[in-house]
Amino acid sequence: MSTSPACLPVQVPKKTRLYLEQTKRETEQAVDMHRIFQRDLAKLKLTAARTYVKLLTDGKVRCMERAPFGQNNAHSCTCAHASTHAHAHTYT
């Protein structure tokens, strides 16, 4: 008796199999993955904001030409010469 081609199992390449397994895991854990991503993103933003405030309060940054992350690019410099701004901003 011969084996028909329809009964033979298809050999899936190893990389394809790994891709399919990873896709399945991501589908099953999508909600948790998204929640963790959002949490980590919020932590990153908080760390950046705290560092920026620390730089400002420690006097490490005297003048900033651009607004911090997440704000429009409106001028945010509070130095005495803010209206001219033909100078180069200095950072210490």
N, C-alpha and C positions, 0 to 999 in steps of 0.2 A: 504494500500500500504506500503511495507517495504522499508527501505532505504538500498541501496546496499553498500557494503564495499568500493566501488570505489568513492562514493560520500561523504564519511565522511572526514572532514578535519583532517589532522595529527597534533597531538599536539606536538610541538617542545619544548623540555625542555628549561627552562629559560636560563641556562648557554650556551646552544647551540645557542639560539637565540641571546644572547649578543655577542657571538663569531662571528656569522655571520654578525651582525650589525657593529661590530668593523672592521671586514675584509673589509666590503663594504666601510666604511669611509676611511680606509687606502688606498684602491685601488683608490678611487676618489681623495684623497689628497696626493698621493704619491710624486708628483713633489714638492709641497710646503714643505712636511715633509723632503724630502731629502735636499732641499735648506736650510732650517732652521738648520738641523743637520750639514751640511757643514759649515754654518756660525758660529754656536756655537763651533764647533771643531776648526776653525781658531782662534776664540776669546780665547779659552782655550790654544792653542799653543802660542799665542801672550802673554798672561798673564804669562805663564810659562817662556817664554824667557825673558820677562821684569824682572820678579822676579829673575831669574838666573843672569842677568846682574847687577841688583841692589845688590845682594849678593856679586858679584865679585868686584864691584866698592866701596862698603862700607867696604870691607875687612873682611866680615863675613866668607868667604871661602878662605882659604889660598892655597889649592891645591886640585885638583880633579883628581881621577885616571881614570875615564871613561869620554867619550865625552857626551855632552848633548843629550837629546832626538832627534831622527830623524837623527842622524849621526851614522856612523859605530862605533864600539867599540875600535877604535884605541886610543892609549894613547894620552891624551891631556894636561897633566900636564906641566906647564911652570916653575916649581920651579927649583932651582939651582941643585938639586940632581935628576933630572928627569931620568937620564940614569940608576941609580941603582934601585930605587924604592923597596927596601927591607923594608922600614919603613912603619909605619901606618900613613895614612893621617889624619890630624887633622882638625876639624871644630870648629870654635869659635862661 
